[in-house]
């Protein structure tokens, strides 16, 4: 599909717009947000990097449309987002960033989840701002009706409501608990992958049940991080009351073992998570056929919102 030059001009202009707001728990901070890592640079990314680069999903845009591929990105830019000011990024995550991960430390696990949810919240809010600006530009030049519904206008409203729903979720289960330093109401399921060289890291939040966004979200934060040359953890974090739904939805991931568990975890990553960093060492071993299949599966889920289908070549580990 070839797009009109004026549409592309509007699109590229709005792509440069960034939602820059500190998302600290009270939403009262007026300091400028910095580009901070959603996945730890000094510990996690360091284990993955080759010559200070990792592999990540990178979109490129042209008149023919978007092209999404796994491409090299510098470790200092990888997984960054404008979600917190310098003060809050330092102070809120101090106990997580200042010492090695201890999976028995509920505060550290809570903060892992909080950062992943905040990154997803920022991504949605950023999309709202860009989509709304794109919509407004089209109205100004007469490409969209000002007083009638349109696909772009409807999508902008949907994204706005989704960002509101995710903010409500974070506020209810995480913001109040963080302010009171109470971490008991968030549950964590941990998968320990042993004899596993560092090959990927991820951080995000996704919903587990299709509900209208005027209802309360049910979802889980996920963090996958190598902690040494031989061990990787996958941490699922969710509200205590949602334990039954989480376990039912993620049964094949949480309750399998060995290579099959890595396969199920790989399918989940490709189906639900875009904030993923891959070790160049691992990526180079995939080969062109495997890389093509993985890319096609990921792009298909973005377009259809359907989980990837079974294919043994989709294992990422």
Secondary structure, 3 states (H helix, E strand, C coil): CCCCHHHHHHHHHHHCCCCCCCCCCCCCCCCCEEEEECCCHHHHHHHHCECCEEEEEEEEEECCEEEEEEEEEECCCCCEEEEEEHHHHHHHCHHHHCCCCCCCCHHHHHHHHHHHHHHHHHHHHHHHHHHHHHHHHHHHCCCCCCCCCCHHHHHHHHHHHHHHHHHHHHHHHHHHHHHHCCCCCEEEEEEEEECCCCCEEEEEEEECCCCCCCCCCCEEEEEEEECCCCEEEEEEEEEHHHHHHHHHHCHHHHCCCHHHHHHHHHHHHHHHCCCEEECHHHHHCCHHHHHHHHHHHHHHHHHHCCCCCCCHHHCCC
